[in-house]
Amino acid sequence: MATTVQVTFNEVDDDIIQEQRLFNVYLIGLPRSGTSMTTHILELLGVNMVYTSEEDKAKTDERFKKKFGEYHANPNGFFEVTKKPLTNFMKILGTPYSGCKMIIPVMGMRWEMLADFPCKVIFMTRDAEEIRQSQMAYYRPQGVEVAYIRTALVTQRMALRESKVDFLEVDYNHLLQNKVAVIQSIADFIRSDRHIQEAVDFVQPSQKRFDKEQIVVGL
């Protein structure tokens, strides 16, 4: 007896979406968890990452120089959508294999872009205490509770899983320590056809500050 194999339209459509890369790519994470670095990695791997923050890079660089001297937290750029978010989000949704960086918690229209349309998401994580002290140094001198950081990461991870969003979790420290292997896994996940060496060369572990071994926990 012949065996009948039933293939649904959804399955066929998904195969086509994957093979032809008719999906968007997003980078999500908390500030100071490697989001800017990894956004540019995605760009080097061929994704059309949309951002406006670098239009005023000279002003940003000058502001950091006044605050920190010669040290710059993101010398290569922040790669964020800082202007006309609706226009840029619609541009992304209309352009396969494009995307952007999103700071968590991802809610509202940004969440609908992840949950309701074909996409792949890189979810950046980092030790919560490292994130907390790095944020204190750059953004919030009053301090931020480490419990909030942990909760934000757990809540976002659960939302991605429950909504069955296709995501790859990337730890910032693991990326710095094993950049070839991690970047290759990112390239495979997003079905990049680019050679990874340029992205590997872009990652500079020496730029990291606030190593867990060197900070005072709870400071």
C-alpha positions as CSV (number, residue, x, y, z in Angstrom):
1,M,0.0,0.0,0.0
2,A,1.3,3.4,-1.0
3,T,2.0,5.9,1.9
4,T,0.4,9.3,1.6
5,V,2.4,12.2,2.9
6,Q,0.3,15.3,3.7
7,V,2.2,18.6,3.5
8,T,0.5,21.7,4.7
9,F,0.8,25.1,3.1
10,N,2.3,26.5,6.3
11,E,5.1,23.9,6.1
12,V,5.8,24.7,2.5
13,D,5.7,28.4,3.2
14,D,8.1,28.1,6.1
15,D,10.6,26.1,3.9
16,I,10.5,28.9,1.3
17,I,10.9,31.6,4.0
18,Q,14.0,29.9,5.4
19,E,15.6,29.0,2.1
20,Q,15.1,32.4,0.5
21,R,15.7,34.3,3.8
22,L,12.4,36.0,3.7
23,F,12.6,36.8,7.4
24,N,13.7,39.7,9.5
25,V,16.6,39.5,12.0
26,Y,16.5,41.3,15.4
27,L,19.0,41.8,18.2
28,I,17.4,42.2,21.6
29,G,19.0,42.7,25.0
30,L,19.7,45.0,27.9
31,P,22.1,48.0,27.7
32,R,25.7,47.0,28.4
33,S,25.3,43.4,27.4
34,G,27.1,43.5,24.0
35,T,24.0,44.6,22.0
36,S,25.8,47.2,19.9
37,M,28.8,44.9,19.1
38,T,26.5,42.0,18.1
39,T,24.2,44.3,16.0
40,H,27.2,45.2,13.9
41,I,28.2,41.5,13.7
42,L,24.8,40.8,12.1
43,E,25.5,43.7,9.7
44,L,28.9,42.2,8.7
45,L,27.2,38.8,8.2
46,G,25.0,40.4,5.6
47,V,21.8,41.5,7.4
48,N,20.5,45.0,6.5
49,M,20.5,46.4,10.0
50,V,18.6,49.7,10.2
51,Y,19.7,52.4,12.6
52,T,19.9,56.2,12.9
53,S,22.2,56.7,15.9
54,E,25.4,57.0,13.9
55,E,24.1,60.1,12.0
56,D,25.2,62.2,15.0
57,K,28.3,60.1,15.8
58,A,30.6,63.2,16.1
59,K,28.4,64.7,18.8
60,T,28.1,61.4,20.6
61,D,31.9,60.9,20.6
62,E,32.5,64.4,21.9
63,R,30.0,63.8,24.8
64,F,31.7,60.6,25.8
65,K,35.1,62.3,25.6
66,K,33.9,64.9,28.1
67,K,32.5,62.3,30.5
68,F,35.2,59.5,30.2
69,G,38.3,61.1,28.7
70,E,39.8,59.0,25.9
71,Y,37.8,55.9,26.8
72,H,34.7,55.4,24.7
73,A,32.2,52.7,25.6
74,N,31.1,52.1,22.0
75,P,33.8,53.5,19.7
76,N,32.4,51.7,16.7
77,G,28.8,52.9,17.2
78,F,25.6,52.2,19.0
79,F,23.5,51.0,16.0
80,E,20.1,52.0,17.4
81,V,16.9,53.3,15.9
82,T,16.8,56.8,17.6
83,K,14.7,58.7,15.0
84,K,11.4,58.0,13.3
85,P,10.9,54.6,14.8
86,L,7.5,53.9,13.0
87,T,8.9,54.7,9.6
88,N,12.0,52.6,10.2
89,F,10.0,49.7,11.6
90,M,7.7,49.6,8.6
91,K,10.8,49.8,6.4
92,I,12.2,46.7,8.1
93,L,8.9,44.7,7.9
94,G,8.8,45.5,4.1
95,T,12.4,44.4,3.6
96,P,13.3,40.7,4.0
97,Y,16.6,40.0,5.8
98,S,16.7,43.4,7.4
99,G,16.4,44.2,11.1
100,C,17.4,46.3,14.0
101,K,18.5,46.4,17.7
102,M,15.8,46.5,20.4
103,I,16.4,47.2,24.0
104,I,14.3,44.9,26.4
105,P,11.6,44.8,27.5
106,V,10.3,44.5,24.0
107,M,6.7,45.5,24.0
108,G,4.0,47.1,21.8
109,M,4.6,47.3,18.1
110,R,8.2,46.1,18.6
111,W,6.9,42.9,20.1
112,E,4.3,42.4,17.4
113,M,7.2,42.6,14.9
114,L,8.8,39.6,16.6
115,A,5.7,37.6,17.5
116,D,3.6,38.1,14.4
117,F,6.0,38.1,11.4
118,P,8.7,35.6,10.3
119,C,11.9,36.5,12.0
120,K,15.0,35.2,13.8
121,V,16.1,36.8,17.1
122,I,19.5,37.1,18.7
123,F,18.9,37.4,22.5
124,M,22.0,38.9,24.2
125,T,22.6,38.0,27.9
126,R,25.4,38.8,30.3
127,D,26.1,38.4,34.0
128,A,23.6,40.6,35.8
129,E,26.1,42.1,38.2
130,E,28.4,43.1,35.3
131,I,25.4,44.7,33.5
132,R,24.4,46.5,36.7
133,Q,27.8,48.1,37.4
134,S,28.4,48.9,33.7
135,Q,25.0,50.7,33.6
136,M,25.8,52.6,36.8
137,A,29.0,53.9,35.2
138,Y,27.4,55.0,32.0
139,Y,23.7,55.7,32.5
140,R,22.4,55.4,36.1
141,P,24.7,56.7,38.8
142,Q,21.9,56.2,41.4
143,G,22.2,52.5,40.8
144,V,19.8,49.8,39.5
145,E,18.8,46.6,41.3
146,V,20.4,43.4,40.1
147,A,17.1,41.7,40.7
148,Y,15.4,43.9,38.1
149,I,18.1,42.9,35.6
150,R,17.6,39.2,36.3
151,T,13.8,39.5,36.1
152,A,14.0,41.4,32.8
153,L,16.1,38.7,31.2
154,V,14.0,35.9,32.5
155,T,10.7,37.5,31.6
156,Q,11.9,38.3,28.0
157,R,13.2,34.7,27.6
158,M,9.9,33.3,28.7
159,A,8.0,35.5,26.4
160,L,10.1,34.4,23.4
161,R,9.6,30.7,24.3
162,E,5.8,31.0,24.9
163,S,5.3,32.9,21.6
164,K,7.5,30.3,19.8
165,V,9.8,33.0,18.4
166,D,12.8,31.5,16.7
167,F,15.7,32.8,18.9
168,L,19.3,32.1,19.6
169,E,20.6,33.1,23.1
170,V,24.1,34.5,23.0
171,D,26.1,35.2,26.2
172,Y,28.3,38.3,25.9
173,N,31.3,36.7,27.7
174,H,31.0,33.5,25.8
175,L,31.1,35.5,22.6
176,L,34.3,37.3,23.7
177,Q,36.0,34.1,24.8
178,N,35.0,31.9,21.8
179,K,34.3,34.4,19.1
180,V,34.9,32.1,16.1
181,A,32.6,29.4,17.3
182,V,29.9,31.8,18.5
183,I,29.9,33.9,15.4
184,Q,29.7,30.8,13.3
185,S,26.7,29.6,15.3
186,I,25.0,33.1,14.7
187,A,25.8,32.9,11.0
188,D,24.3,29.4,10.7
189,F,21.2,30.5,12.7
190,I,20.5,33.4,10.4
191,R,21.5,31.4,7.3
192,S,24.2,33.9,6.4
193,D,26.1,33.3,3.2
194,R,29.0,35.6,4.2
195,H,32.5,34.5,5.4
196,I,32.6,35.1,9.1
197,Q,36.2,36.4,9.4
198,E,35.4,40.1,9.1
199,A,32.9,39.8,12.0
200,V,35.4,37.8,14.0
201,D,38.1,40.5,13.5
202,F,35.6,43.2,14.6
203,V,35.2,41.6,18.1
204,Q,37.8,43.1,20.5
205,P,37.8,41.5,23.9
206,S,40.2,44.2,25.3
207,Q,37.3,46.7,25.1
208,K,35.4,44.9,27.8
209,R,35.1,46.5,31.2
210,F,33.5,45.3,34.5
211,D,34.7,41.7,34.5
212,K,32.9,39.7,37.2
213,E,36.3,38.7,38.7
214,Q,37.4,42.4,39.1
215,I,34.2,44.1,40.3
216,V,32.9,44.4,43.9
217,V,29.6,42.5,43.9
218,G,26.8,44.6,45.3
219,L,28.7,47.9,45.2
